[in-house]
Amino acid sequence: SGLHRLPSAGGESEPLTELDEEKGEASHRWPQVLPGGKGILFTSHTGTSNFYNANIEVVVLETGERRVLHRGGTFGRYVESGHLVYVNGGTLFAVPFDLERLEVTGSAAPVVEGVAASSSEGSAQYSVSPDGTLVYVSGTGSAPTVSAVRVDRHGNSTPLWEEQQVYRSPRLS
């Protein structure tokens, strides 16, 4: 869906962005309120996977105008150094960003490779502190492959099958 906002005083939520059906948009994700409150960064995408083809956008709160800041990346974040950072293909990139004009002012450059990210969800495992310290999970994806096992009441485990995979939301029947 599009993004929604809730006034600080409470009340009903209201739409902040709407999916553009003509462009085939399927999702607006990973919002970040920019310092000063003039805009919201977010990831927009026309598919349900491969978020490395997504767009990093900003919506101007005063007017509702949407602007594409970068094509080809996900999980955009503004950092205090005056940069927009985002992930594409496991590499963290940075591009100069003018916070007053809400626009990119230069070319993107790689910062670090091997940042765990999910191309199927558009998430990335990193954060940058106000003083510029970068922390991240290294790896090729945010969901590790694991073995599915049954554990009895005594703590003994038995593999359910040999192959390791990414498993989600297991249920017992």
Solvent accessible surface area in square Angstrom, and as a share of the most:
residue,aa,sasa,rsa
1,S,96,0.62
2,G,13,0.12
3,L,18,0.09
4,H,109,0.49
5,R,100,0.36
6,L,110,0.55
7,P,60,0.38
8,S,131,0.85
9,A,106,0.82
10,G,33,0.32
11,G,64,0.61
12,E,151,0.68
13,S,64,0.41
14,E,71,0.32
15,P,84,0.53
16,L,30,0.15
17,T,7,0.04
18,E,128,0.57
19,L,53,0.27
20,D,45,0.23
21,E,154,0.69
22,E,175,0.78
23,K,136,0.57
24,G,39,0.37
25,E,17,0.08
26,A,39,0.30
27,S,9,0.06
28,H,10,0.05
29,R,78,0.29
30,W,75,0.26
31,P,73,0.46
32,Q,44,0.20
33,V,101,0.58
34,L,2,0.01
35,P,56,0.35
36,G,81,0.78
37,G,35,0.34
38,K,87,0.37
39,G,0,0.00
40,I,13,0.07
41,L,0,0.00
42,F,2,0.01
43,T,0,0.00
44,S,2,0.01
45,H,12,0.06
46,T,81,0.47
47,G,25,0.24
48,T,117,0.68
49,S,61,0.39
50,N,70,0.36
51,F,0,0.00
52,Y,41,0.16
53,N,102,0.52
54,A,1,0.01
55,N,31,0.16
56,I,0,0.00
57,E,5,0.02
58,V,0,0.00
59,V,1,0.00
60,V,15,0.09
61,L,47,0.23
62,E,164,0.73
63,T,96,0.56
64,G,44,0.42
65,E,80,0.36
66,R,70,0.26
67,R,74,0.27
68,V,55,0.32
69,L,21,0.11
70,H,46,0.21
71,R,166,0.61
72,G,17,0.17
73,G,0,0.00
74,T,0,0.00
75,F,25,0.11
76,G,1,0.01
77,R,48,0.18
78,Y,26,0.10
79,V,15,0.09
80,E,107,0.48
81,S,81,0.52
82,G,21,0.20
83,H,58,0.26
84,L,0,0.00
85,V,8,0.04
86,Y,6,0.02
87,V,0,0.00
88,N,44,0.22
89,G,54,0.52
90,G,11,0.11
91,T,20,0.12
92,L,3,0.01
93,F,47,0.20
94,A,17,0.13
95,V,3,0.02
96,P,48,0.30
97,F,9,0.04
98,D,38,0.19
99,L,45,0.22
100,E,124,0.56
101,R,136,0.49
102,L,4,0.02
103,E,65,0.29
104,V,42,0.24
105,T,73,0.43
106,G,38,0.37
107,S,97,0.63
108,A,41,0.31
109,A,52,0.40
110,P,90,0.56
111,V,80,0.46
112,V,36,0.20
113,E,133,0.60
114,G,32,0.31
115,V,0,0.00
116,A,1,0.01
117,A,3,0.02
118,S,12,0.08
119,S,40,0.26
120,S,56,0.36
121,E,57,0.26
122,G,0,0.00
123,S,11,0.07
124,A,6,0.05
125,Q,70,0.31
126,Y,18,0.07
127,S,62,0.40
128,V,40,0.23
129,S,42,0.27
130,P,112,0.70
131,D,121,0.63
132,G,48,0.46
133,T,73,0.43
134,L,50,0.25
135,V,90,0.52
136,Y,88,0.33
137,V,85,0.49
138,S,83,0.53
139,G,31,0.30
140,T,144,0.84
141,G,33,0.32
142,S,38,0.25
143,A,37,0.29
144,P,100,0.63
145,T,79,0.46
146,V,69,0.39
147,S,49,0.31
148,A,18,0.14
149,V,66,0.38
150,R,163,0.59
151,V,90,0.52
152,D,64,0.33
153,R,240,0.88
154,H,160,0.72
155,G,53,0.51
156,N,91,0.47
157,S,70,0.45
158,T,81,0.47
159,P,78,0.49
160,L,84,0.42
161,W,129,0.45
162,E,159,0.71
163,E,109,0.49
164,Q,103,0.46
165,Q,72,0.32
166,V,65,0.38
167,Y,71,0.27
168,R,142,0.52
169,S,76,0.49
170,P,126,0.79
171,R,210,0.77
172,L,176,0.87
173,S,157,1.01
